[in-house]
Amino acid sequence: MTLADVRVDLDEKQLRDYINKKMDEQLHQVYWTIDINKFSELTGMSKSTLENVILQDPRIKQYERKKDRSKRYWLYEQTMEAYLNILDEWE
């Protein structure tokens, strides 16, 4: 069995620009609100732990938004700041 010899010519500047563009897109991803699924994903905590420990805290509760019986959302930046404050209190 013979192996194929493959050559690929790349424009280094184009490749660098493409990589930088993709990195910028990832770094500038902005969340305005998050639901419990995204909250769980971002924190690594289970939804039940969030429900029982974090979301009951008044510092988090104040950023919860919900219309009638619809899904709950939290204001992202404020909620994450409050979340970090809560974690700082843990030993």
PDB file of N, CA, C and O in Angstrom:
ATOM      1  N   MET A   1       0.853  -1.166   0.000  1.00  0.00           N
ATOM      2  CA  MET A   1       0.000   0.000   0.000  1.00  0.00           C
ATOM      3  C   MET A   1       0.903   1.235   0.000  1.00  0.00           C
ATOM      4  O   MET A   1       1.830   1.348   0.802  1.00  0.00           O
ATOM      5  N   THR A   2       0.611   2.144  -0.908  1.00  0.00           N
ATOM      6  CA  THR A   2       1.399   3.373  -0.968  1.00  0.00           C
ATOM      7  C   THR A   2       0.614   4.510  -0.348  1.00  0.00           C
ATOM      8  O   THR A   2      -0.611   4.582  -0.445  1.00  0.00           O
ATOM      9  N   LEU A   3       1.339   5.370   0.272  1.00  0.00           N
ATOM     10  CA  LEU A   3       0.711   6.532   0.891  1.00  0.00           C
ATOM     11  C   LEU A   3       0.749   7.693  -0.085  1.00  0.00           C
ATOM     12  O   LEU A   3       1.722   7.883  -0.815  1.00  0.00           O
ATOM     13  N   ALA A   4      -0.315   8.454  -0.085  1.00  0.00           N
ATOM     14  CA  ALA A   4      -0.380   9.617  -0.968  1.00  0.00           C
ATOM     15  C   ALA A   4       0.392  10.764  -0.338  1.00  0.00           C
ATOM     16  O   ALA A   4       0.367  10.963   0.876  1.00  0.00           O
ATOM     17  N   ASP A   5       1.061  11.496  -1.174  1.00  0.00           N
ATOM     18  CA  ASP A   5       1.782  12.687  -0.719  1.00  0.00           C
ATOM     19  C   ASP A   5       0.902  13.888  -1.049  1.00  0.00           C
ATOM     20  O   ASP A   5       0.636  14.180  -2.215  1.00  0.00           O
ATOM     21  N   VAL A   6       0.460  14.571  -0.011  1.00  0.00           N
ATOM     22  CA  VAL A   6      -0.456  15.693  -0.206  1.00  0.00           C
ATOM     23  C   VAL A   6       0.251  16.981   0.183  1.00  0.00           C
ATOM     24  O   VAL A   6       0.883  17.066   1.236  1.00  0.00           O
ATOM     25  N   ARG A   7       0.136  17.972  -0.675  1.00  0.00           N
ATOM     26  CA  ARG A   7       0.696  19.296  -0.380  1.00  0.00           C
ATOM     27  C   ARG A   7      -0.432  20.302  -0.395  1.00  0.00           C
ATOM     28  O   ARG A   7      -1.301  20.280  -1.267  1.00  0.00           O
ATOM     29  N   VAL A   8      -0.403  21.174   0.576  1.00  0.00           N
ATOM     30  CA  VAL A   8      -1.410  22.232   0.652  1.00  0.00           C
ATOM     31  C   VAL A   8      -0.664  23.550   0.796  1.00  0.00           C
ATOM     32  O   VAL A   8       0.136  23.741   1.712  1.00  0.00           O
ATOM     33  N   ASP A   9      -0.947  24.447  -0.129  1.00  0.00           N
ATOM     34  CA  ASP A   9      -0.355  25.780  -0.036  1.00  0.00           C
ATOM     35  C   ASP A   9      -1.361  26.707   0.622  1.00  0.00           C
ATOM     36  O   ASP A   9      -2.497  26.833   0.167  1.00  0.00           O
ATOM     37  N   LEU A  10      -0.935  27.347   1.688  1.00  0.00           N
ATOM     38  CA  LEU A  10      -1.816  28.251   2.418  1.00  0.00           C
ATOM     39  C   LEU A  10      -1.227  29.650   2.412  1.00  0.00           C
ATOM     40  O   LEU A  10      -0.018  29.845   2.544  1.00  0.00           O
ATOM     41  N   ASP A  11      -2.106  30.597   2.257  1.00  0.00           N
ATOM     42  CA  ASP A  11      -1.695  31.985   2.401  1.00  0.00           C
ATOM     43  C   ASP A  11      -1.676  32.268   3.898  1.00  0.00           C
ATOM     44  O   ASP A  11      -2.723  32.306   4.546  1.00  0.00           O
ATOM     45  N   GLU A  12      -0.490  32.463   4.435  1.00  0.00           N
ATOM     46  CA  GLU A  12      -0.338  32.602   5.885  1.00  0.00           C
ATOM     47  C   GLU A  12      -1.130  33.783   6.441  1.00  0.00           C
ATOM     48  O   GLU A  12      -1.730  33.673   7.510  1.00  0.00           O
ATOM     49  N   LYS A  13      -1.140  34.894   5.738  1.00  0.00           N
ATOM     50  CA  LYS A  13      -1.872  36.073   6.209  1.00  0.00           C
ATOM     51  C   LYS A  13      -3.373  35.801   6.229  1.00  0.00           C
ATOM     52  O   LYS A  13      -4.053  36.156   7.192  1.00  0.00           O
ATOM     53  N   GLN A  14      -3.894  35.178   5.178  1.00  0.00           N
ATOM     54  CA  GLN A  14      -5.324  34.856   5.139  1.00  0.00           C
ATOM     55  C   GLN A  14      -5.686  33.903   6.273  1.00  0.00           C
ATOM     56  O   GLN A  14      -6.715  34.067   6.927  1.00  0.00           O
ATOM     57  N   LEU A  15      -4.847  32.924   6.498  1.00  0.00           N
ATOM     58  CA  LEU A  15      -5.101  31.959   7.561  1.00  0.00           C
ATOM     59  C   LEU A  15      -5.085  32.651   8.925  1.00  0.00           C
ATOM     60  O   LEU A  15      -5.965  32.413   9.752  1.00  0.00           O
ATOM     61  N   ARG A  16      -4.098  33.497   9.161  1.00  0.00           N
ATOM     62  CA  ARG A  16      -4.009  34.230  10.423  1.00  0.00           C
ATOM     63  C   ARG A  16      -5.230  35.130  10.612  1.00  0.00           C
ATOM     64  O   ARG A  16      -5.793  35.189  11.705  1.00  0.00           O
ATOM     65  N   ASP A  17      -5.643  35.833   9.547  1.00  0.00           N
ATOM     66  CA  ASP A  17      -6.822  36.703   9.625  1.00  0.00           C
ATOM     67  C   ASP A  17      -8.078  35.901   9.951  1.00  0.00           C
ATOM     68  O   ASP A  17      -8.907  36.333  10.752  1.00  0.00           O
ATOM     69  N   TYR A  18      -8.214  34.733   9.327  1.00  0.00           N
ATOM     70  CA  TYR A  18      -9.376  33.882   9.567  1.00  0.00           C
ATOM     71  C   TYR A  18      -9.405  33.409  11.028  1.00  0.00           C
ATOM     72  O   TYR A  18     -10.450  33.445  11.677  1.00  0.00           O
ATOM     73  N   ILE A  19      -8.266  32.974  11.528  1.00  0.00           N
ATOM     74  CA  ILE A  19      -8.189  32.506  12.917  1.00  0.00           C
ATOM     75  C   ILE A  19      -8.502  33.642  13.876  1.00  0.00           C
ATOM     76  O   ILE A  19      -9.252  33.454  14.834  1.00  0.00           O
ATOM     77  N   ASN A  20      -7.942  34.811  13.632  1.00  0.00           N
ATOM     78  CA  ASN A  20      -8.219  35.968  14.493  1.00  0.00           C
ATOM     79  C   ASN A  20      -9.692  36.342  14.473  1.00  0.00           C
ATOM     80  O   ASN A  20     -10.261  36.690  15.507  1.00  0.00           O
ATOM     81  N   LYS A  21     -10.309  36.272  13.304  1.00  0.00           N
ATOM     82  CA  LYS A  21     -11.735  36.595  13.191  1.00  0.00           C
ATOM     83  C   LYS A  21     -12.566  35.623  14.023  1.00  0.00           C
ATOM     84  O   LYS A  21     -13.465  36.039  14.753  1.00  0.00           O
ATOM     85  N   LYS A  22     -12.267  34.335  13.915  1.00  0.00           N
ATOM     86  CA  LYS A  22     -13.014  33.324  14.670  1.00  0.00           C
ATOM     87  C   LYS A  22     -12.800  33.480  16.176  1.00  0.00           C
ATOM     88  O   LYS A  22     -13.731  33.292  16.958  1.00  0.00           O
ATOM     89  N   MET A  23     -11.595  33.817  16.576  1.00  0.00           N
ATOM     90  CA  MET A  23     -11.327  34.027  17.999  1.00  0.00           C
ATOM     91  C   MET A  23     -12.087  35.244  18.512  1.00  0.00           C
ATOM     92  O   MET A  23     -12.640  35.211  19.611  1.00  0.00           O
ATOM     93  N   ASP A  24     -12.119  36.309  17.732  1.00  0.00           N
ATOM     94  CA  ASP A  24     -12.868  37.508  18.122  1.00  0.00           C
ATOM     95  C   ASP A  24     -14.352  37.204  18.268  1.00  0.00           C
ATOM     96  O   ASP A  24     -15.001  37.686  19.197  1.00  0.00           O
ATOM     97  N   GLU A  25     -14.890  36.404  17.348  1.00  0.00           N
ATOM     98  CA  GLU A  25     -16.309  36.040  17.427  1.00  0.00           C
ATOM     99  C   GLU A  25     -16.602  35.310  18.735  1.00  0.00           C
ATOM    100  O   GLU A  25     -17.617  35.572  19.380  1.00  0.00           O
ATOM    101  N   GLN A  26     -15.727  34.408  19.122  1.00  0.00           N
ATOM    102  CA  GLN A  26     -15.928  33.660  20.361  1.00  0.00           C
ATOM    103  C   GLN A  26     -15.772  34.542  21.592  1.00  0.00           C
ATOM    104  O   GLN A  26     -16.532  34.414  22.552  1.00  0.00           O
ATOM    105  N   LEU A  27     -14.797  35.428  21.565  1.00  0.00           N
ATOM    106  CA  LEU A  27     -14.550  36.292  22.718  1.00  0.00           C
ATOM    107  C   LEU A  27     -15.640  37.335  22.914  1.00  0.00           C
ATOM    108  O   LEU A  27     -15.880  37.782  24.035  1.00  0.00           O
ATOM    109  N   HIS A  28     -16.288  37.716  21.845  1.00  0.00           N
ATOM    110  CA  HIS A  28     -17.282  38.778  21.934  1.00  0.00           C
ATOM    111  C   HIS A  28     -18.714  38.260  21.945  1.00  0.00           C
ATOM    112  O   HIS A  28     -19.658  39.017  21.718  1.00  0.00           O
ATOM    113  N   GLN A  29     -18.868  36.975  22.209  1.00  0.00           N
ATOM    114  CA  GLN A  29     -20.206  36.418  22.323  1.00  0.00           C
ATOM    115  C   GLN A  29     -20.835  36.997  23.583  1.00  0.00           C
ATOM    116  O   GLN A  29     -20.302  36.853  24.684  1.00  0.00           O
ATOM    117  N   VAL A  30     -21.963  37.647  23.405  1.00  0.00           N
ATOM    118  CA  VAL A  30     -22.588  38.356  24.522  1.00  0.00           C
ATOM    119  C   VAL A  30     -23.934  37.716  24.837  1.00  0.00           C
ATOM    120  O   VAL A  30     -24.733  37.430  23.946  1.00  0.00           O
ATOM    121  N   TYR A  31     -24.158  37.503  26.113  1.00  0.00           N
ATOM    122  CA  TYR A  31     -25.462  37.039  26.570  1.00  0.00           C
ATOM    123  C   TYR A  31     -26.143  38.194  27.287  1.00  0.00           C
ATOM    124  O   TYR A  31     -25.537  38.849  28.135  1.00  0.00           O
ATOM    125  N   TRP A  32     -27.387  38.441  26.950  1.00  0.00           N
ATOM    126  CA  TRP A  32     -28.172  39.449  27.675  1.00  0.00           C
ATOM    127  C   TRP A  32     -28.930  38.777  28.807  1.00  0.00           C
ATOM    128  O   TRP A  32     -29.012  39.295  29.921  1.00  0.00           O
ATOM    129  N   THR A  33     -29.481  37.614  28.496  1.00  0.00           N
ATOM    130  CA  THR A  33     -30.179  36.821  29.508  1.00  0.00           C
ATOM    131  C   THR A  33     -29.759  35.360  29.350  1.00  0.00           C
ATOM    132  O   THR A  33     -29.270  34.943  28.300  1.00  0.00           O
ATOM    133  N   ILE A  34     -29.964  34.604  30.418  1.00  0.00           N
ATOM    134  CA  ILE A  34     -29.702  33.170  30.367  1.00  0.00           C
ATOM    135  C   ILE A  34     -30.870  32.448  31.022  1.00  0.00           C
ATOM    136  O   ILE A  34     -31.512  32.970  31.933  1.00  0.00           O
ATOM    137  N   ASP A  35     -31.130  31.239  30.542  1.00  0.00           N
ATOM    138  CA  ASP A  35     -32.132  30.403  31.198  1.00  0.00           C
ATOM    139  C   ASP A  35     -31.385  29.417  32.103  1.00  0.00           C
ATOM    140  O   ASP A  35     -30.157  29.441  32.180  1.00  0.00           O
ATOM    141  N   ILE A  36     -32.124  28.574  32.769  1.00  0.00           N
ATOM    142  CA  ILE A  36     -31.477  27.666  33.726  1.00  0.00           C
ATOM    143  C   ILE A  36     -30.543  26.674  33.029  1.00  0.00           C
ATOM    144  O   ILE A  36     -29.536  26.264  33.607  1.00  0.00           O
ATOM    145  N   ASN A  37     -30.865  26.290  31.805  1.00  0.00           N
ATOM    146  CA  ASN A  37     -29.995  25.364  31.079  1.00  0.00           C
ATOM    147  C   ASN A  37     -28.636  25.995  30.791  1.00  0.00           C
ATOM    148  O   ASN A  37     -27.599  25.363  30.994  1.00  0.00           O
ATOM    149  N   LYS A  38     -28.642  27.239  30.317  1.00  0.00           N
ATOM    150  CA  LYS A  38     -27.392  27.943  30.032  1.00  0.00           C
ATOM    151  C   LYS A  38     -26.645  28.226  31.334  1.00  0.00           C
ATOM    152  O   LYS A  38     -25.420  28.123  31.382  1.00  0.00           O
ATOM    153  N   PHE A  39     -27.380  28.581  32.388  1.00  0.00           N
ATOM    154  CA  PHE A  39     -26.777  28.835  33.702  1.00  0.00           C
ATOM    155  C   PHE A  39     -26.036  27.577  34.169  1.00  0.00           C
ATOM    156  O   PHE A  39     -24.903  27.652  34.646  1.00  0.00           O
ATOM    157  N   SER A  40     -26.684  26.439  34.027  1.00  0.00           N
ATOM    158  CA  SER A  40     -26.082  25.170  34.415  1.00  0.00           C
ATOM    159  C   SER A  40     -24.835  24.886  33.578  1.00  0.00           C
ATOM    160  O   SER A  40     -23.807  24.458  34.104  1.00  0.00           O
ATOM    161  N   GLU A  41     -24.936  25.125  32.290  1.00  0.00           N
ATOM    162  CA  GLU A  41     -23.805  24.895  31.386  1.00  0.00           C
ATOM    163  C   GLU A  41     -22.616  25.800  31.741  1.00  0.00           C
ATOM    164  O   GLU A  41     -21.472  25.346  31.769  1.00  0.00           O
ATOM    165  N   LEU A  42     -22.892  27.065  32.009  1.00  0.00           N
ATOM    166  CA  LEU A  42     -21.821  28.025  32.291  1.00  0.00           C
ATOM    167  C   LEU A  42     -21.155  27.796  33.643  1.00  0.00           C
ATOM    168  O   LEU A  42     -19.957  28.037  33.796  1.00  0.00           O
ATOM    169  N   THR A  43     -21.921  27.334  34.617  1.00  0.00           N
ATOM    170  CA  THR A  43     -21.379  27.176  35.971  1.00  0.00           C
ATOM    171  C   THR A  43     -20.892  25.766  36.266  1.00  0.00           C
ATOM    172  O   THR A  43     -20.100  25.559  37.186  1.00  0.00           O
ATOM    173  N   GLY A  44     -21.361  24.800  35.494  1.00  0.00           N
ATOM    174  CA  GLY A  44     -21.003  23.413  35.772  1.00  0.00           C
ATOM    175  C   GLY A  44     -21.810  22.807  36.905  1.00  0.00           C
ATOM    176  O   GLY A  44     -21.530  21.691  37.340  1.00  0.00           O
ATOM    177  N   MET A  45     -22.809  23.534  37.385  1.00  0.00           N
ATOM    178  CA  MET A  45     -23.674  23.024  38.457  1.00  0.00           C
ATOM    179  C   MET A  45     -24.914  22.381  37.842  1.00  0.00           C
ATOM    180  O   MET A  45     -25.381  22.784  36.776  1.00  0.00           O
ATOM    181  N   SER A  46     -25.426  21.387  38.528  1.00  0.00           N
ATOM    182  CA  SER A  46     -26.658  20.768  38.054  1.00  0.00           C
ATOM    183  C   SER A  46     -27.819  21.737  38.239  1.00  0.00           C
ATOM    184  O   SER A  46     -27.757  22.657  39.054  1.00  0.00           O
ATOM    185  N   LYS A  47     -28.862  21.516  37.477  1.00  0.00           N
ATOM    186  CA  LYS A  47     -30.047  22.377  37.600  1.00  0.00           C
ATOM    187  C   LYS A  47     -30.648  22.271  38.997  1.00  0.00           C
ATOM    188  O   LYS A  47     -31.123  23.266  39.544  1.00  0.00           O
ATOM    189  N   SER A  48     -30.631  21.077  39.575  1.00  0.00           N
ATOM    190  CA  SER A  48     -31.217  20.930  40.917  1.00  0.00           C
ATOM    191  C   SER A  48     -30.396  21.684  41.965  1.00  0.00           C
ATOM    192  O   SER A  48     -30.966  22.276  42.882  1.00  0.00           O
ATOM    193  N   THR A  49     -29.075  21.672  41.844  1.00  0.00           N
ATOM    194  CA  THR A  49     -28.242  22.445  42.774  1.00  0.00           C
ATOM    195  C   THR A  49     -28.494  23.932  42.600  1.00  0.00           C
ATOM    196  O   THR A  49     -28.602  24.669  43.580  1.00  0.00           O
ATOM    197  N   LEU A  50     -28.586  24.369  41.362  1.00  0.00           N
ATOM    198  CA  LEU A  50     -28.893  25.783  41.125  1.00  0.00           C
ATOM    199  C   LEU A  50     -30.222  26.146  41.771  1.00  0.00           C
ATOM    200  O   LEU A  50     -30.329  27.154  42.468  1.00  0.00           O
ATOM    201  N   GLU A  51     -31.237  25.315  41.533  1.00  0.00           N
ATOM    202  CA  GLU A  51     -32.573  25.584  42.080  1.00  0.00           C
ATOM    203  C   GLU A  51     -32.552  25.637  43.609  1.00  0.00           C
ATOM    204  O   GLU A  51     -33.132  26.541  44.211  1.00  0.00           O
ATOM    205  N   ASN A  52     -31.891  24.677  44.225  1.00  0.00           N
ATOM    206  CA  ASN A  52     -31.935  24.545  45.683  1.00  0.00           C
ATOM    207  C   ASN A  52     -30.978  25.461  46.433  1.00  0.00           C
ATOM    208  O   ASN A  52     -31.238  25.816  47.582  1.00  0.00           O
ATOM    209  N   VAL A  53     -29.889  25.845  45.809  1.00  0.00           N
ATOM    210  CA  VAL A  53     -28.864  26.594  46.525  1.00  0.00           C
ATOM    211  C   VAL A  53     -28.704  28.023  46.008  1.00  0.00           C
ATOM    212  O   VAL A  53     -28.676  28.969  46.796  1.00  0.00           O
ATOM    213  N   ILE A  54     -28.602  28.179  44.716  1.00  0.00           N
ATOM    214  CA  ILE A  54     -28.234  29.478  44.142  1.00  0.00           C
ATOM    215  C   ILE A  54     -29.441  30.353  43.825  1.00  0.00           C
ATOM    216  O   ILE A  54     -29.475  31.522  44.211  1.00  0.00           O
ATOM    217  N   LEU A  55     -30.414  29.811  43.137  1.00  0.00           N
ATOM    218  CA  LEU A  55     -31.525  30.634  42.635  1.00  0.00           C
ATOM    219  C   LEU A  55     -32.456  31.130  43.729  1.00  0.00           C
ATOM    220  O   LEU A  55     -33.256  32.036  43.496  1.00  0.00           O
ATOM    221  N   GLN A  56     -32.364  30.550  44.914  1.00  0.00           N
ATOM    222  CA  GLN A  56     -33.194  31.008  46.032  1.00  0.00           C
ATOM    223  C   GLN A  56     -32.602  32.231  46.730  1.00  0.00           C
ATOM    224  O   GLN A  56     -33.286  32.916  47.491  1.00  0.00           O
ATOM    225  N   ASP A  57     -31.343  32.491  46.467  1.00  0.00           N
ATOM    226  CA  ASP A  57     -30.658  33.615  47.106  1.00  0.00           C
ATOM    227  C   ASP A  57     -31.232  34.936  46.575  1.00  0.00           C
ATOM    228  O   ASP A  57     -31.362  35.100  45.362  1.00  0.00           O
ATOM    229  N   PRO A  58     -31.576  35.873  47.455  1.00  0.00           N
ATOM    230  CA  PRO A  58     -32.163  37.153  47.029  1.00  0.00           C
ATOM    231  C   PRO A  58     -31.273  37.947  46.076  1.00  0.00           C
ATOM    232  O   PRO A  58     -31.764  38.734  45.267  1.00  0.00           O
ATOM    233  N   ARG A  59     -29.957  37.734  46.179  1.00  0.00           N
ATOM    234  CA  ARG A  59     -29.037  38.433  45.277  1.00  0.00           C
ATOM    235  C   ARG A  59     -29.183  37.956  43.838  1.00  0.00           C
ATOM    236  O   ARG A  59     -28.879  38.693  42.901  1.00  0.00           O
ATOM    237  N   ILE A  60     -29.647  36.724  43.665  1.00  0.00           N
ATOM    238  CA  ILE A  60     -29.903  36.180  42.329  1.00  0.00           C
ATOM    239  C   ILE A  60     -31.357  36.434  41.946  1.00  0.00           C
ATOM    240  O   ILE A  60     -31.656  36.817  40.815  1.00  0.00           O
ATOM    241  N   LYS A  61     -32.243  36.216  42.892  1.00  0.00           N
ATOM    242  CA  LYS A  61     -33.690  36.338  42.657  1.00  0.00           C
ATOM    243  C   LYS A  61     -34.061  37.701  42.069  1.00  0.00           C
ATOM    244  O   LYS A  61     -34.973  37.791  41.246  1.00  0.00           O
ATOM    245  N   GLN A  62     -33.371  38.750  42.479  1.00  0.00           N
ATOM    246  CA  GLN A  62     -33.707  40.087  41.990  1.00  0.00           C
ATOM    247  C   GLN A  62     -33.476  40.249  40.485  1.00  0.00           C
ATOM    248  O   GLN A  62     -34.015  41.172  39.873  1.00  0.00           O
ATOM    249  N   TYR A  63     -32.688  39.369  39.891  1.00  0.00           N
ATOM    250  CA  TYR A  63     -32.403  39.467  38.455  1.00  0.00           C
ATOM    251  C   TYR A  63     -33.216  38.480  37.624  1.00  0.00           C
ATOM    252  O   TYR A  63     -33.019  38.370  36.414  1.00  0.00           O
ATOM    253  N   GLU A  64     -34.120  37.772  38.270  1.00  0.00           N
ATOM    254  CA  GLU A  64     -34.989  36.830  37.562  1.00  0.00           C
ATOM    255  C   GLU A  64     -36.092  37.589  36.846  1.00  0.00           C
ATOM    256  O   GLU A  64     -36.679  38.519  37.399  1.00  0.00           O
ATOM    257  N   ARG A  65     -36.371  37.187  35.612  1.00  0.00           N
ATOM    258  CA  ARG A  65     -37.442  37.790  34.824  1.00  0.00           C
ATOM    259  C   ARG A  65     -38.346  36.677  34.304  1.00  0.00           C
ATOM    260  O   ARG A  65     -37.881  35.640  33.832  1.00  0.00           O
ATOM    261  N   LYS A  66     -39.645  36.922  34.404  1.00  0.00           N
ATOM    262  CA  LYS A  66     -40.612  35.909  33.978  1.00  0.00           C
ATOM    263  C   LYS A  66     -41.927  36.608  33.694  1.00  0.00           C
ATOM    264  O   LYS A  66     -42.346  37.479  34.456  1.00  0.00           O
ATOM    265  N   LYS A  67     -42.574  36.241  32.619  1.00  0.00           N
ATOM    266  CA  LYS A  67     -43.879  36.799  32.303  1.00  0.00           C
ATOM    267  C   LYS A  67     -44.921  35.702  32.480  1.00  0.00           C
ATOM    268  O   LYS A  67     -44.873  34.659  31.828  1.00  0.00           O
ATOM    269  N   ASP A  68     -45.850  35.965  33.368  1.00  0.00           N
ATOM    270  CA  ASP A  68     -46.917  35.005  33.681  1.00  0.00           C
ATOM    271  C   ASP A  68     -46.325  33.626  33.976  1.00  0.00           C
ATOM    272  O   ASP A  68     -45.503  33.473  34.879  1.00  0.00           O
ATOM    273  N   ARG A  69     -46.750  32.635  33.210  1.00  0.00           N
ATOM    274  CA  ARG A  69     -46.282  31.264  33.463  1.00  0.00           C
ATOM    275  C   ARG A  69     -45.206  30.834  32.468  1.00  0.00           C
ATOM    276  O   ARG A  69     -45.023  29.642  32.222  1.00  0.00           O
ATOM    277  N   SER A  70     -44.520  31.774  31.918  1.00  0.00           N
ATOM    278  CA  SER A  70     -43.501  31.440  30.923  1.00  0.00           C
ATOM    279  C   SER A  70     -42.180  31.044  31.581  1.00  0.00           C
ATOM    280  O   SER A  70     -42.050  31.020  32.805  1.00  0.00           O
ATOM    281  N   LYS A  71     -41.243  30.747  30.758  1.00  0.00           N
ATOM    282  CA  LYS A  71     -39.911  30.345  31.191  1.00  0.00           C
ATOM    283  C   LYS A  71     -39.213  31.476  31.948  1.00  0.00           C
ATOM    284  O   LYS A  71     -39.424  32.652  31.651  1.00  0.00           O
ATOM    285  N   ARG A  72     -38.387  31.113  32.920  1.00  0.00           N
ATOM    286  CA  ARG A  72     -37.637  32.110  33.689  1.00  0.00           C
ATOM    287  C   ARG A  72     -36.307  32.422  33.005  1.00  0.00           C
ATOM    288  O   ARG A  72     -35.660  31.544  32.434  1.00  0.00           O
ATOM    289  N   TYR A  73     -35.924  33.682  33.078  1.00  0.00           N
ATOM    290  CA  TYR A  73     -34.638  34.140  32.570  1.00  0.00           C
ATOM    291  C   TYR A  73     -33.979  34.998  33.631  1.00  0.00           C
ATOM    292  O   TYR A  73     -34.652  35.575  34.485  1.00  0.00           O
ATOM    293  N   TRP A  74     -32.656  35.080  33.573  1.00  0.00           N
ATOM    294  CA  TRP A  74     -31.907  35.937  34.490  1.00  0.00           C
ATOM    295  C   TRP A  74     -31.036  36.869  33.667  1.00  0.00           C
ATOM    296  O   TRP A  74     -30.490  36.479  32.635  1.00  0.00           O
ATOM    297  N   LEU A  75     -30.913  38.108  34.136  1.00  0.00           N
ATOM    298  CA  LEU A  75     -30.030  39.063  33.478  1.00  0.00           C
ATOM    299  C   LEU A  75     -28.598  38.563  33.649  1.00  0.00           C
ATOM    300  O   LEU A  75     -28.128  38.371  34.770  1.00  0.00           O
ATOM    301  N   TYR A  76     -27.927  38.361  32.559  1.00  0.00           N
ATOM    302  CA  TYR A  76     -26.652  37.640  32.572  1.00  0.00           C
ATOM    303  C   TYR A  76     -25.577  38.279  33.447  1.00  0.00           C
ATOM    304  O   TYR A  76     -25.119  37.667  34.411  1.00  0.00           O
ATOM    305  N   GLU A  77     -25.174  39.500  33.119  1.00  0.00           N
ATOM    306  CA  GLU A  77     -24.026  40.095  33.820  1.00  0.00           C
ATOM    307  C   GLU A  77     -24.262  40.240  35.319  1.00  0.00           C
ATOM    308  O   GLU A  77     -23.403  39.888  36.127  1.00  0.00           O
ATOM    309  N   GLN A  78     -25.421  40.756  35.682  1.00  0.00           N
ATOM    310  CA  GLN A  78     -25.723  40.970  37.094  1.00  0.00           C
ATOM    311  C   GLN A  78     -25.816  39.644  37.845  1.00  0.00           C
ATOM    312  O   GLN A  78     -25.341  39.521  38.974  1.00  0.00           O
ATOM    313  N   THR A  79     -26.429  38.668  37.208  1.00  0.00           N
ATOM    314  CA  THR A  79     -26.586  37.354  37.834  1.00  0.00           C
ATOM    315  C   THR A  79     -25.238  36.683  38.052  1.00  0.00           C
ATOM    316  O   THR A  79     -24.994  36.103  39.110  1.00  0.00           O
ATOM    317  N   MET A  80     -24.364  36.760  37.058  1.00  0.00           N
ATOM    318  CA  MET A  80     -23.061  36.122  37.195  1.00  0.00           C
ATOM    319  C   MET A  80     -22.214  36.818  38.262  1.00  0.00           C
ATOM    320  O   MET A  80     -21.447  36.166  38.971  1.00  0.00           O
ATOM    321  N   GLU A  81     -22.351  38.118  38.375  1.00  0.00           N
ATOM    322  CA  GLU A  81     -21.629  38.838  39.427  1.00  0.00           C
ATOM    323  C   GLU A  81     -22.131  38.407  40.812  1.00  0.00           C
ATOM    324  O   GLU A  81     -21.337  38.168  41.722  1.00  0.00           O
ATOM    325  N   ALA A  82     -23.452  38.312  40.958  1.00  0.00           N
ATOM    326  CA  ALA A  82     -24.029  37.861  42.227  1.00  0.00           C
ATOM    327  C   ALA A  82     -23.621  36.414  42.516  1.00  0.00           C
ATOM    328  O   ALA A  82     -23.321  36.068  43.659  1.00  0.00           O
ATOM    329  N   TYR A  83     -23.612  35.587  41.497  1.00  0.00           N
ATOM    330  CA  TYR A  83     -23.204  34.187  41.630  1.00  0.00           C
ATOM    331  C   TYR A  83     -21.770  34.099  42.172  1.00  0.00           C
ATOM    332  O   TYR A  83     -21.491  33.310  43.075  1.00  0.00           O
ATOM    333  N   LEU A  84     -20.880  34.899  41.624  1.00  0.00           N
ATOM    334  CA  LEU A  84     -19.491  34.895  42.093  1.00  0.00           C
ATOM    335  C   LEU A  84     -19.389  35.371  43.537  1.00  0.00           C
ATOM    336  O   LEU A  84     -18.571  34.864  44.304  1.00  0.00           O
ATOM    337  N   ASN A  85     -20.212  36.339  43.906  1.00  0.00           N
ATOM    338  CA  ASN A  85     -20.232  36.802  45.300  1.00  0.00           C
ATOM    339  C   ASN A  85     -20.671  35.686  46.246  1.00  0.00           C
ATOM    340  O   ASN A  85     -20.124  35.531  47.338  1.00  0.00           O
ATOM    341  N   ILE A  86     -21.657  34.921  45.814  1.00  0.00           N
ATOM    342  CA  ILE A  86     -22.130  33.785  46.617  1.00  0.00           C
ATOM    343  C   ILE A  86     -21.014  32.753  46.768  1.00  0.00           C
ATOM    344  O   ILE A  86     -20.770  32.252  47.866  1.00  0.00           O
ATOM    345  N   LEU A  87     -20.343  32.439  45.672  1.00  0.00           N
ATOM    346  CA  LEU A  87     -19.260  31.450  45.732  1.00  0.00           C
ATOM    347  C   LEU A  87     -18.114  31.920  46.620  1.00  0.00           C
ATOM    348  O   LEU A  87     -17.472  31.113  47.293  1.00  0.00           O
ATOM    349  N   ASP A  88     -17.859  33.217  46.622  1.00  0.00           N
ATOM    350  CA  ASP A  88     -16.785  33.758  47.465  1.00  0.00           C
ATOM    351  C   ASP A  88     -17.051  33.534  48.951  1.00  0.00           C
ATOM    352  O   ASP A  88     -16.117  33.505  49.753  1.00  0.00           O
ATOM    353  N   GLU A  89     -18.315  33.376  49.319  1.00  0.00           N
ATOM    354  CA  GLU A  89     -18.671  33.144  50.721  1.00  0.00           C
ATOM    355  C   GLU A  89     -18.471  31.690  51.143  1.00  0.00           C
ATOM    356  O   GLU A  89     -18.410  31.393  52.336  1.00  0.00           O
ATOM    357  N   TRP A  90     -18.370  30.797  50.182  1.00  0.00           N
ATOM    358  CA  TRP A  90     -18.173  29.391  50.489  1.00  0.00           C
ATOM    359  C   TRP A  90     -16.730  29.159  50.932  1.00  0.00           C
ATOM    360  O   TRP A  90     -15.824  29.892  50.535  1.00  0.00           O
ATOM    361  N   GLU A  91     -16.534  28.165  51.733  1.00  0.00           N
ATOM    362  CA  GLU A  91     -15.172  27.841  52.198  1.00  0.00           C
ATOM    363  C   GLU A  91     -14.453  26.979  51.206  1.00  0.00           C
ATOM    364  O   GLU A  91     -13.300  26.610  51.430  1.00  0.00           O
TER     365      GLU A  91
END
